[in-house]
Amino acid sequence: MMQSRTMSLIESATNVVVGYVLAIATQIVVFPWFGIDAAFREHLAIGLSFVGVSLARGYLLRRLFEAIRVRGTD
């Protein structure tokens, strides 16, 4: 059974929110290990940039695999 568009949107939004929170938490823990001092506001901005890259990566990979699937059914 295919996932509905609404559930796909909810899944994608949840993935983005969880990824963003995880990125911020990871930065707060890991940056000091490397001597990087960043304010919380900077962590938010850095995390947002990684979310953007992650969204683009996820979209492009999903489209690639969909193209492979469609081509494989011909």
Phi, psi and omega in degrees: 000135180281151177282139178291160179299321180297314180292326176297318178295316179297318179297315180296316180296318178298318179299318180294313182297313179296318178298319180295312179298317179295321178298315180298312181298318180296315179300316181299325180278316190277322183308314180299331178298334182253013178073021179265121180253116181228140175286161182302320179299321177293321176301318180297317181293317179297315179300321179296322178294321177293325177298317178300315178296318180296319178298314179298315179300312181298318180295312182297318178293321178297317179294321178299311182292328176293319178296320178295318180297315181295316180295327180288341180270353179282000000 
